[in-house]
Amino acid sequence: MPKTQLSVNLNKVALIRNSRGANYPDLLKVAADSENFGANGITLHPRPDERHARYSDISQMKKIVTTELNVEGYPSERFMKMIIENRPHQCTLVPDPPEAITSDTGWNTVKYHNFLKDICTELRKHGIRSSIFVNPDLRMIEGAKKVGVDRIELYTGPYAHQFDQNAHEAIAPYVKASRMARELELGINAGHDLNLQNLTYFIQNIPSTLEVSIGHALICDSLYFGLKNTIQMYLNALEYE
C-alpha cells in the first residue's frame, strides 16, 4: 500500500494571525516550514466570513507550496471561481453552511447527486483532483462514485469521539466503508479530530488511506512540542510498521 501522506491544515494558524490584524504569524512561512519539517501537503479551508483562512491566502499559497495544496470548502459560486483561478492540486468539497463552526458531517451524495456531479466535472476539466467529505455510510460512498469524484474523505469525528471507549467499535464502520471505496476504485482520504492517540490505530486498520488532513490537534500539540517535532511525531504515527 502507498504511504499515507500528511497534509497539515493551517486554519488555526490563520485564526491566530487574524486575531491581531497583522501578518503574524506569517501563514506562508509556516506553510514553507511545515513542508521543510516533513509535511507532505498543506490544507486550507476558507469559509465565507474568512475568520481564519482567507480567499486571498489561496493564491499566495499556490505560489509557494512545493508539495500538494488541498483547498477545502463548500462549492459556492465564489469558492469555485477561486478554485478554478488558482488550481490547487486537490479540492475537497465540504457541505458546510456559512455559520458552521467546523465540519461535522459528510455530504448526502444521493440527494445532491446532480450538483456534485457538475462540480466534479468542472474540477476534472481544469485538472484538479476532487474529493468529497463523507460519513462512513455505504450508500453515500456508492453515491460518491456515481458523481464521478476521484477520492472520498472519510469524516472521522465519530471515530475519534468513540475511540477511548471502544476502539474496535469505533473503527468498524470505517473499515467497511474503506473496503467499499477500494472496490469502487475511489481513493481514500481521512480527517477531523485525528490526533496522536488515535491516528496509528486508524491507519493500521485502513492502510489504504492515501492522505490524512490534520490541523486542530497538530497545532495544539505544537504548543507543547514545537511545530517541527510535532510534524515528525505525526509522521511517525503514520509509520506504524
N, C-alpha and C positions, 0 to 999 in steps of 0.2 A: 504494500500500500504506500502511496506517496506520503511524505512527511507532512503533518498538519502545520499550516502556516499561521503565524501570529500577527494579526492586524491590530494595532494599538489605536483605540478610539480616543481622540484628544478633545472631546467636547468639554470635559471637566476642566481641562487646562484653559480652554477658551472662556469658560464661565468665570474663572478666576481673573483672567485678563479683562473681561468686560466689567468686572465689579469696580474697577478704579478708573475706567475710561481712558486708559492708556495702553500701549503695546507692551505690557509687562505682566506675565511672561510672554515672550515672543513666540507665538504659535509656530511659526516657520522654523525657528531654531530648535524648538522642542521636537518637531517632526524630524528634522535632519538628524538631531542627536539620537532620537529613538531608532532610526534606521542604522546609525553607526553603532548603537548598542546591541543590534541584532534583530530588531523588528523586521518582519517580512512584508509589512504593509502599514498604511495609515488609513484610518477611518474617520470621517466627519459626518455629522448628521445635522445640517442646518434646518432649523424649524422656522415657521413663518415669522415669529416675533424675533428671531435671531438672538435669543437670550444667551446662547453660548456660541457655537459655530455660526459664522455669518456667510451669506451667499458670496460675498467678496473674497472670503478666505479660500474658496474652491479654486478660483483662477490662479491665485498666488501659489497654492499648494501644488497644483498640477505642474507648475514650472520647476519645482524643486524636489518633488518626490522621485526617488530613483528605484523604488521597489514597486509597489502597487498602491494606487489610490482607490479606495472604496468610498463612495458617497451614498449615504442612506437618506431616505425621506419619503414623504407622501408625494406621489406623482401629479402634483398640481401643474397648471399651465406654466407658472413661474419657475417651478422646480425643474420641469422638463426642458425649458428653454436654457436654463443654466447648465444642465447636464449635457445637452447637445452642443452647446458652445464650448464646453471645457473637456468633454470626452474623457471622464475618468476610466480607469481600467474596468471597474465594476460599479454597477448601480444597484443598490439593494432597496427594493420597494417595500415600504412600511405603511400599514393602514392607520397612521396616527391622525386623529383630529387635531386641529390647531392648538387646542387648550391642553393637550396631553402633557403630563409631567415627564413621562417616559413611555417607551413602547411596552405594552402589556398584553398584547395578543397578536395572533397572526391573521393573515388575510382569509376571508371566505372566498376561495378561488373558484367556487361554483357560482355563487351569486354575482361575483364581479368578473366573470369569465371574459366577456367582450371587452370590458375596459382594460383588463390586464393584458389580454392578447394584443390589443392595439399598442399598448405601451411597450411590451416586449418586442414586437415587430419593429417599432421605431428605434429602440435601442440597438437591435441587431443590425439595422440598416446603417447605423453610424459606428459599427464596430465596437460596441460597448457590451460587455458581459452582463447579463441580467441575473438577479437573484431576488427571490420573493420570501419574505418573512412569513413563516407558517408555524402553526401548532403541530405537534406530533399526531396528527389526525389523518388516517389513511385516505379518507375521502378528499381532504384538502390537498394532499400530495398528488393524488390522481388528477385533481383539478389543475394543479400547477403544471403538470406535464402537458395537459391539453391547451394551456395558454401559450406554450412554447418557450418557457423560461429555461435558462441554462442551469441554474442552481436553485436550491432552496436553502434558506437559513432557518434552522430549527430554533424556535423560541424556547430557550432553556430556563426561563424564570421558574416554572413549576418544578422542574428538576432540582434546581438549586434550593428552593424553599423546602422540599421534601427530603433532601439528601441526608441531613443529620438524623432524621427519624428512621428512614429505611431506604438506604441507597439502592438496594436491589429493586424495590418497587418504583423508586423514582426514575430509574433508567429504563425500565421495561418498555414503556410506550415509545421511547426514542429508538431503542433497538429495532422494534417493529417498523417504525417509520423509516429508519435508515435502510432497512432491508428492502422495503418497497421502492425507495428512491433509487437504490442501486439497480433494481430490476427494471426500473423505468429509464435508466441511464441519465439520471439527474445528479449533478454534483451536490455535495452536502457541505454547507457551512453551519456554524452554530454560534449563538451569542445571547447574552443577557444574564447577568448575575453569576457568570462563571468566575471562579476565583481559585486561589492556590489550594484550597481544601477539596474542591470538587472537580477540578479540571482533569486531573490524571485519570480518575475513575471513568469519566465520560469518554475520554479518548481510548482507554483500554477496551471499553465495550463497543465503541463506534470508531474503529481505527480508520475507516474510510472518510472521516471528516477531513475536508480539504483545508478549511480555514476556520479559526475562531476569532471573533472580534470582541475585544475586551477593553473596557475603559474605566468604569467607576471603580471596580475593585483594584485594578492595576494602579491607578492614580492614588487611591487611598494607601495601598501598600508602599508606594514610593515615598510617602511622607515619613515612613519609618526606615526604609531600606535604601532610599535613593533610586532615581529612575534607572540608572544603568544596572544596578544589582537586581532591581525588581524585574526588568525585562528578561534578564538572564534566568531568574527564578521561574518565570512563566515558560520560557523556552525549555528549561529543564523538566518542568511538569509535563510538557508535551513529549519529551524524550524518555518515556517511562521504561523503555526496554533497558 
